[in-house]
Each structure stands twice: as structure tokens, then as C-alpha cells.
Amino acid sequence: MSTETSLLRDCGRKINPADRLETICEYYFSRRLREVARLNAEGHDIVSLGIGGPDRPPHSDVIATLCNEASRPNAHSYQVSNGLPELRKAFSDWYRRCYGVRLDPDSEILPLIGSKEGITHVGLTFLNPGDGVLVPDPGYPTYASSARLIGAKVITYDLTEENGWLPDFDALERLPLGNVKLMWVNYPHMPTGRAADPELFRKLIEFGQRHGIVIAHDNPYSFILNNGKRHSIIQIEGAKEIAIELNSLSKSHNMAGWRVAMLASNHEFISWIMKVKSNVDSGQFRPVMLAAAKALALGEEWFDELNMEYRRRRVIAEEIMTELGCRFSQSQTGMFLWGRIPDDEPSSETLADRLLYEAKVFIAPGFIFGANGSRYIRLSLCATEQNLQRALSRIKKFKRPHNNNNNNI
């Protein structure tokens, strides 16, 4: 026992964490992956269909750029928090080429060490303790947990299958909006796979302008199984005045572990967020930024090959859903498949647990994305065709309590 610990005990002084930790739990996947690791260590060979982390590498030219740049003697110093000019320009060119959106690389783009980091930066920039933030249910859990860490009031808005997983604007108008400063949206939507829609973006911009609410759009899935349609909220006239868009190379370029993302908005919003960011980090690794710029310059053949692989995987994922008796929409986009569990299943959590311990297949139960996801499960396409087939084979041997013959929706 250290001297310091002994002194604290002798004085009768108890150390407690900050109150904010009472408002959040450890991230579900962080806890669950420890359990998967334990089972694997016992020899169970779990097939993981839970995490949306691409299993394929980035383009070989991107890796070569990283290696070459990392060997330079001047590559290892601190960098500025707003990123290299080469990276900001690459993001700007990418948006112009892929979305038809023009962004000033010097004043309307801010590179991030991952979108998850950016979500917290946005909250710290716009929310005071007690301010309201609109968060989708179901939706990415970090929107809510980040807001709670800041001390903001989380106000959920419902997304339902009956409404096509779109916000109900009449219901939004009935919410207590007086103290709401920020609204999180995410299309193509995770976890439901609902595609982006310019008409929805127009309504969101109008809603934000009418109530003085910043619309923060998280857009990492627009390149995956998108049926050739890529949408950005910044495409909408007047969007820069009220909206922020986050984007990422994690899914689109198989660079999840590299932690390269960005946000785009007007120069004033960017300057405010930069105040937060510059006090939190000291920039990204220079070789990573230069390699990211190389990735952003890749042509359409990269996305064609990427989506060809995901289409093959999606076929097997649909077979798994069908085998489980789940209903799902074939119009979903992105790298997941979202399905409604049979009525005779007690809950998504129960089904996920039984699959893990009996079939040795890890999936994501929908309740972790919000109450409206409690009757759904999510399969990740970030597994090889071989592993998806292994999961299907195991699930075919998995015995559900009752037979169910639900059809696709």
C-alpha cells in the first residue's frame, strides 16, 4: 500500500469520482467485447457480427504513404489542432467531388481525431449545463452519453418503423424546445439503415432556423451500399448557417483505427469548436494526415470494390435474419442489417445472449440504441463471407423456443 493511500485512510477521507459518472455507463460494446474475449480464451471461437469496424485494410497506396512519411525525421513533432493544409484541402476536394458541396479548406473544415471525439467537441462548444439537446431513439449512444457528461439535458425524439425511421416534425414541435440548443441527426441512419433524404434535410434546416437549434448531422455511412446516392446536409441551401456535418474515413476507407474524421460548417462555428479542440489535443500524427489525404483522393473504383464485397456479405446476413425469424427491410443502406425479432422472443437482449452463449455468435441487441430498438437486433457486415457462413451454419442449429414464419417487410 502506498504512503499516500495510507494517509488518506488514516484521515478518514473517502475519494469519490465526479458526479457526472453517475449519469453514464461504460459503453456497451466495451463491456461485451471483454466477455467475448473471455469466451474466446476458453476456446469457444465466437463469430462476431456485433461491431461496425471494417475488417479489410485501407488501400495499399494509403498504407505505403503512412510508412514512407513515418520514416522521415521531421514526421514526429506536435502538429496544429486544425490539421495540415494538405488534409483540409483533401477533405474540401472530396466534398466537392462526391457531394457537389464547396467548402473553404481554411475556414469551413476542421479535421478530427475521430467523429466520436468531434461529438463531444460540438457539445462542449454549444451546450451549457442544463441546456437541452435532441437525441434520436434509436440512435448512436454517444450522442446522449456525451451530452450527459457535459451536464446537458437529453431530450429524446422518437424514430419508429411505422414512420420509416424519420423524425415526426409535429411531435418535435410539441417538445419543450425553449432551452434546446442542439439536435443530433444521422442519415443514412445507424442502426436502422434508413437512407438519407434531401427533403428530410430541408425540413431539418427549416426546423433549426425556426427555433435557433444547431442541427448536427453525423454522416459516416453515405458511401456504403448507398444505391449510388450520396447526400450531405450541407447540400441544402442555408445549411451552413445552422448545421454542422461530421464525416469520417472509418467506414468509407477502412480506417477505423486511424481515427481520421472531420466536421464542416460556417467559419464562426468552426472557430468556436476550434477553441475547444485546441485545448484538448495537439493534432494528429503527420504521416496519418498525409495518408488520409491520399485516401481521400481515391477514385470511384475504390468504392465500387468496397460495395461489391458488402453486397455479397449482405446476402448472407439476410439469410441469418430469415433463419432467426426476423423481419427486415431490403432497402436498408450502410454496413449493418436491422431486423425486428419475432413476437415470441422475450427481448432483443435475451435473444442476443442466447445466440452468444448457445450458438457462439455475437450480435448487437437493439435496446442499446434506445427504447425504440428493444424489439430489434443489428447484424454487422464487417465480417468475412466465411465467418458469416459460419454464423449462419451455427444459427441453423440454434433452437428457438417456437417456430416462426415471419416474412420480410
SEPA-714521 format. One record per residue (C-alpha): x, y, z; residue number from 0. Coordinates in Angstrom, 2 decimals. Layout:
BEGIN
         x         y         z   doke
         X         Y         Z    NUM
...
//
This chain:
BEGIN
         x         y         z   doke
      0.00      0.00      0.00      0
      1.39      3.44     -0.90      1
      2.11      6.06      1.79      2
     -0.43      8.40      0.18      3
     -3.19      5.77      0.33      4
     -2.35      5.04      3.98      5
     -2.56      8.74      4.87      6
     -5.93      9.09      3.16      7
     -7.31      6.12      5.09      8
     -5.89      7.39      8.38      9
     -7.61     10.74      7.83     10
    -10.91      9.00      7.09     11
    -11.13     10.75      3.73     12
    -13.06      8.92      1.02     13
    -12.31      9.55     -2.63     14
    -15.28      9.52     -5.00     15
    -15.50     10.07     -8.76     16
    -17.16     13.13    -10.25     17
    -20.95     13.18    -10.10     18
    -21.13     13.10    -13.91     19
    -20.09      9.44    -13.88     20
    -23.44      8.63    -12.26     21
    -25.17      9.73    -15.48     22
    -23.47      7.23    -17.80     23
    -22.47      3.58    -18.03     24
    -19.43      2.02    -19.64     25
    -20.02      1.74    -23.39     26
    -21.97     -1.47    -24.10     27
    -19.53     -2.81    -26.69     28
    -16.60     -2.15    -24.37     29
    -18.19     -4.40    -21.74     30
    -19.44     -7.00    -24.18     31
    -16.16     -7.38    -26.02     32
    -14.48     -8.28    -22.73     33
    -16.99    -11.10    -22.39     34
    -16.36    -12.22    -25.97     35
    -12.61    -12.17    -25.26     36
    -13.16    -14.31    -22.16     37
    -15.20    -16.85    -24.12     38
    -12.60    -16.97    -26.87     39
     -9.89    -17.52    -24.27     40
    -11.89    -20.54    -23.09     41
    -11.85    -21.89    -26.65     42
    -15.39    -21.03    -27.77     43
    -14.37    -19.31    -31.05     44
    -17.10    -16.63    -31.10     45
    -18.17    -15.30    -34.52     46
    -18.57    -11.56    -34.06     47
    -21.31     -9.75    -36.00     48
    -21.65     -7.01    -33.43     49
    -19.19     -4.22    -34.16     50
    -19.22     -1.91    -37.17     51
    -15.45     -1.90    -37.55     52
    -14.29     -2.67    -41.12     53
    -12.23     -5.85    -41.26     54
    -10.50     -5.05    -44.55     55
     -7.37     -2.83    -44.81     56
     -7.17      0.61    -46.41     57
     -5.89      0.95    -49.97     58
     -2.27     -0.20    -50.34     59
     -1.21      3.29    -51.50     60
     -2.57      4.72    -48.25     61
     -0.54      2.28    -46.16     62
      2.56      2.96    -48.27     63
      2.15      6.70    -47.73     64
      1.93      6.18    -43.97     65
      5.08      4.06    -43.94     66
      7.07      6.38    -46.17     67
      6.10      9.50    -44.25     68
      6.73      7.89    -40.87     69
     10.34      7.20    -41.89     70
     11.07     10.92    -42.34     71
     12.98     12.52    -39.46     72
     10.66     15.56    -39.32     73
      7.45     13.50    -39.02     74
      7.22     13.07    -35.27     75
      6.70     16.52    -33.79     76
      3.49     18.06    -32.47     77
      1.03     19.24    -35.10     78
     -1.54     22.03    -35.08     79
     -5.05     21.11    -33.94     80
     -6.71     22.23    -37.17     81
     -4.68     19.75    -39.23     82
     -2.33     20.03    -42.16     83
     -3.39     22.28    -45.04     84
     -2.97     19.24    -47.32     85
     -5.56     17.30    -45.31     86
     -8.08     20.17    -45.17     87
     -7.75     20.65    -48.92     88
     -8.19     16.91    -49.49     89
    -11.41     16.99    -47.45     90
    -12.59     20.02    -49.43     91
    -11.87     18.33    -52.78     92
    -13.61     15.15    -51.56     93
    -16.79     17.05    -50.67     94
    -16.80     18.90    -53.98     95
    -16.24     15.72    -55.99     96
    -18.52     13.34    -54.07     97
    -21.29     15.60    -52.74     98
    -21.14     18.63    -55.02     99
    -20.50     20.84    -51.97    100
    -17.94     23.63    -51.86    101
    -16.15     24.15    -48.54    102
    -13.35     26.61    -47.81    103
    -10.50     24.38    -46.59    104
     -9.12     27.17    -44.39    105
    -12.29     28.25    -42.59    106
    -15.11     25.69    -43.08    107
    -13.38     22.35    -42.35    108
    -11.89     21.02    -39.12    109
    -10.13     17.62    -39.06    110
    -10.91     15.45    -36.02    111
     -9.30     12.54    -34.22    112
    -12.42     10.52    -34.97    113
    -16.08     11.55    -35.10    114
    -16.65     10.29    -31.56    115
    -14.22     12.94    -30.34    116
    -15.98     15.50    -32.52    117
    -19.38     14.75    -30.96    118
    -18.01     15.78    -27.57    119
    -16.32     18.87    -29.03    120
    -19.61     20.01    -30.56    121
    -21.43     19.51    -27.27    122
    -18.79     21.39    -25.28    123
    -18.98     24.24    -27.78    124
    -22.74     24.79    -27.80    125
    -24.16     23.37    -24.55    126
    -24.12     24.82    -21.08    127
    -25.11     22.63    -18.12    128
    -28.88     22.31    -18.17    129
    -29.29     23.15    -21.87    130
    -31.40     20.76    -23.92    131
    -30.12     18.51    -26.70    132
    -32.37     16.46    -29.00    133
    -31.17     12.87    -29.45    134
    -32.76     10.20    -31.69    135
    -34.22      6.98    -30.28    136
    -32.90      4.66    -31.63    137
    -29.54      6.23    -32.30    138
    -25.82      6.17    -31.63    139
    -25.43      6.01    -27.81    140
    -22.57      8.53    -27.75    141
    -24.92     11.43    -28.62    142
    -26.65     11.01    -25.26    143
    -23.67      9.97    -23.12    144
    -21.55     12.86    -24.37    145
    -24.33     15.33    -23.57    146
    -24.75     13.88    -20.07    147
    -21.02     14.21    -19.38    148
    -21.33     17.89    -20.25    149
    -24.31     18.27    -17.92    150
    -26.85     18.93    -20.66    151
    -30.45     17.68    -20.57    152
    -31.07     14.88    -23.05    153
    -34.46     15.04    -24.76    154
    -35.10     12.01    -26.96    155
    -37.21     12.16    -30.09    156
    -38.82      9.03    -31.44    157
    -37.89      7.25    -34.65    158
    -40.24      4.36    -35.42    159
    -40.63      1.74    -38.10    160
    -44.18      2.99    -38.71    161
    -42.79      6.42    -39.64    162
    -39.96      5.00    -41.74    163
    -37.38      5.80    -39.04    164
    -37.78      9.52    -39.79    165
    -38.42     12.31    -37.26    166
    -42.07     13.22    -36.70    167
    -41.92     17.00    -37.03    168
    -45.36     17.52    -35.48    169
    -44.16     15.61    -32.43    170
    -40.91     17.60    -32.39    171
    -42.89     20.85    -32.27    172
    -44.70     19.60    -29.15    173
    -41.45     19.01    -27.24    174
    -40.18     21.59    -24.73    175
    -37.84     23.40    -27.11    176
    -37.29     26.63    -25.20    177
    -33.88     25.64    -23.86    178
    -32.83     23.27    -26.68    179
    -29.66     24.36    -28.44    180
    -28.53     21.27    -30.36    181
    -30.15     18.39    -32.31    182
    -28.33     15.23    -33.38    183
    -29.35     13.52    -36.63    184
    -27.72     10.71    -38.58    185
    -28.65      9.64    -42.15    186
    -28.03      7.10    -43.57    187
    -29.26      6.12    -40.14    188
    -27.49      3.87    -37.70    189
    -28.78      1.37    -36.63    190
    -31.85      1.16    -38.90    191
    -30.20      1.71    -42.30    192
    -32.75      4.35    -43.34    193
    -31.30      6.19    -46.34    194
    -30.57      9.92    -46.41    195
    -33.22     12.13    -47.97    196
    -32.74     15.74    -49.22    197
    -36.35     16.57    -48.34    198
    -35.71     15.47    -44.75    199
    -32.60     17.63    -44.64    200
    -34.61     20.64    -45.86    201
    -37.16     20.13    -43.09    202
    -34.38     19.82    -40.51    203
    -32.72     23.04    -41.64    204
    -36.05     24.88    -41.51    205
    -36.71     23.45    -38.04    206
    -33.29     24.55    -36.80    207
    -33.64     28.04    -38.26    208
    -37.15     28.46    -36.81    209
    -36.10     27.53    -33.28    210
    -32.45     28.61    -33.19    211
    -31.26     24.99    -32.81    212
    -27.94     23.83    -34.26    213
    -28.51     20.73    -36.43    214
    -25.55     18.35    -36.07    215
    -25.59     15.70    -38.79    216
    -23.37     12.64    -38.38    217
    -22.69     11.26    -41.87    218
    -20.22      8.31    -41.87    219
    -22.31      5.80    -43.88    220
    -23.12      7.59    -47.13    221
    -20.61      5.55    -49.18    222
    -21.75      2.07    -48.07    223
    -24.48      0.30    -50.11    224
    -25.96      3.69    -50.92    225
    -27.57      2.74    -54.26    226
    -25.40      5.35    -55.96    227
    -26.88      8.24    -53.94    228
    -24.66     10.28    -51.62    229
    -26.23     13.06    -49.63    230
    -24.86     15.73    -47.32    231
    -26.98     18.12    -45.27    232
    -24.61     20.86    -46.43    233
    -26.11     20.46    -49.93    234
    -29.25     22.24    -48.68    235
    -29.41     26.00    -49.20    236
    -28.77     27.86    -45.96    237
    -27.47     24.74    -44.19    238
    -24.07     26.18    -43.32    239
    -25.73     28.90    -41.27    240
    -27.30     26.46    -38.80    241
    -25.85     22.98    -39.44    242
    -22.67     21.06    -38.68    243
    -21.79     17.88    -40.54    244
    -19.39     15.24    -39.25    245
    -17.84     12.74    -41.64    246
    -15.25     10.03    -41.26    247
    -12.81      7.76    -43.07    248
    -13.52      4.90    -40.65    249
    -16.22      3.23    -42.75    250
    -15.67      4.69    -46.22    251
    -11.94      3.95    -46.36    252
    -11.47      1.08    -43.85    253
     -9.54      3.37    -41.50    254
    -11.44      2.98    -38.21    255
     -8.31      2.57    -36.08    256
     -6.58      5.51    -37.72    257
     -9.04      7.98    -36.14    258
     -9.45     10.40    -39.03    259
    -12.64     12.44    -39.37    260
    -13.80     15.99    -39.99    261
    -16.58     18.44    -39.40    262
    -17.86     21.08    -41.79    263
    -19.81     24.25    -41.07    264
    -19.62     28.02    -41.28    265
    -16.38     29.75    -40.30    266
    -17.79     31.08    -37.00    267
    -18.95     27.67    -35.77    268
    -15.59     26.20    -36.81    269
    -13.68     28.88    -34.89    270
    -15.74     28.21    -31.75    271
    -15.20     24.45    -31.94    272
    -11.52     25.06    -32.58    273
    -11.30     26.82    -29.20    274
    -12.39     23.59    -27.55    275
    -10.32     21.27    -29.72    276
     -7.07     23.21    -29.36    277
     -7.32     22.84    -25.58    278
     -7.94     19.09    -25.80    279
     -5.45     17.69    -28.34    280
     -2.20     18.57    -30.06    281
     -3.13     17.45    -33.56    282
     -2.90     14.16    -35.40    283
      0.23     12.28    -36.40    284
      1.58     13.95    -39.54    285
      2.02     10.68    -41.53    286
     -1.57      9.71    -40.70    287
     -2.85     13.03    -42.06    288
     -0.86     12.72    -45.26    289
     -2.01      9.12    -45.73    290
     -5.60     10.26    -45.15    291
     -5.19     12.86    -47.88    292
     -4.08     10.03    -50.19    293
     -7.18      8.03    -49.24    294
     -9.50     10.96    -49.94    295
     -8.11     11.21    -53.48    296
     -9.07      7.62    -54.37    297
    -11.38      7.22    -57.36    298
    -14.75      5.54    -57.73    299
    -13.15      2.14    -58.29    300
    -12.31      2.04    -54.58    301
    -15.97      2.44    -53.58    302
    -17.12      0.05    -56.30    303
    -14.89     -2.72    -54.94    304
    -15.85     -1.91    -51.34    305
    -19.56     -2.14    -52.06    306
    -19.22     -5.28    -54.15    307
    -17.84     -7.02    -51.07    308
    -20.57     -5.64    -48.79    309
    -23.29     -6.75    -51.22    310
    -22.04    -10.34    -51.06    311
    -21.97    -10.19    -47.28    312
    -25.41     -8.63    -47.12    313
    -26.92    -11.65    -48.89    314
    -25.68    -13.95    -46.12    315
    -26.75    -11.50    -43.39    316
    -30.28    -11.55    -44.81    317
    -30.23    -15.35    -44.66    318
    -29.25    -15.12    -40.98    319
    -32.11    -12.72    -40.26    320
    -34.55    -15.01    -42.05    321
    -33.27    -18.05    -40.15    322
    -33.89    -16.18    -36.88    323
    -37.45    -15.37    -37.96    324
    -36.73    -11.63    -38.04    325
    -38.44     -9.12    -40.33    326
    -36.26     -6.59    -42.15    327
    -36.36     -4.03    -44.93    328
    -34.27     -4.77    -48.00    329
    -33.98     -1.04    -48.73    330
    -31.51     -0.51    -45.89    331
    -28.18      1.18    -46.61    332
    -24.92      1.19    -44.68    333
    -22.87     -1.62    -43.17    334
    -25.49     -3.15    -40.89    335
    -28.73     -5.09    -41.19    336
    -31.52     -4.18    -38.77    337
    -34.34     -6.62    -38.11    338
    -37.40     -6.94    -35.89    339
    -37.33    -10.03    -33.69    340
    -40.23    -12.50    -33.61    341
    -43.12    -11.65    -31.30    342
    -42.50    -14.75    -29.19    343
    -38.95    -13.68    -28.31    344
    -38.87    -12.07    -24.83    345
    -36.45     -9.28    -25.83    346
    -33.54     -8.43    -28.10    347
    -31.18     -8.73    -25.14    348
    -32.41    -12.24    -24.35    349
    -32.04    -13.33    -27.97    350
    -28.54    -11.80    -28.24    351
    -27.45    -13.54    -25.03    352
    -28.77    -16.90    -26.17    353
    -27.03    -16.55    -29.52    354
    -23.77    -15.69    -27.78    355
    -23.80    -18.50    -25.24    356
    -25.61    -21.22    -27.22    357
    -24.74    -20.52    -30.87    358
    -21.41    -18.75    -30.17    359
    -22.43    -15.79    -32.38    360
    -22.18    -12.20    -31.11    361
    -24.80     -9.74    -32.40    362
    -25.96     -6.32    -31.18    363
    -29.31     -6.17    -29.36    364
    -31.34     -3.14    -30.40    365
    -32.12     -1.95    -26.88    366
    -28.63     -0.45    -26.59    367
    -29.63      2.16    -29.21    368
    -32.74      3.24    -27.29    369
    -36.14      2.06    -26.13    370
    -37.50      2.06    -29.69    371
    -34.87     -0.54    -30.58    372
    -35.88     -3.01    -27.89    373
    -37.60     -5.39    -30.35    374
    -34.79     -5.33    -32.92    375
    -31.32     -6.75    -33.49    376
    -28.44     -5.47    -35.62    377
    -26.00     -7.54    -37.65    378
    -22.70     -6.07    -38.79    379
    -21.40     -6.72    -42.30    380
    -17.84     -6.27    -41.02    381
    -17.10     -9.97    -41.11    382
    -15.76    -12.12    -43.92    383
    -18.14    -14.18    -46.04    384
    -16.57    -17.26    -44.45    385
    -17.38    -16.03    -40.94    386
    -20.89    -15.00    -41.95    387
    -21.41    -18.50    -43.34    388
    -20.08    -19.98    -40.11    389
    -22.54    -17.85    -38.16    390
    -25.39    -18.96    -40.44    391
    -24.45    -22.61    -40.01    392
    -24.39    -22.29    -36.23    393
    -27.71    -20.42    -36.15    394
    -29.36    -23.11    -38.27    395
    -28.56    -25.49    -35.42    396
    -29.71    -22.95    -32.83    397
    -33.13    -23.85    -31.43    398
    -35.61    -21.03    -30.89    399
    -38.39    -21.58    -28.33    400
    -41.08    -21.60    -31.05    401
    -41.17    -21.80    -34.82    402
    -41.94    -18.54    -36.58    403
    -42.51    -17.87    -40.27    404
    -42.27    -14.08    -40.47    405
    -41.68    -12.63    -43.93    406
    -39.52     -9.74    -44.99    407
    -41.03     -6.29    -44.86    408
//
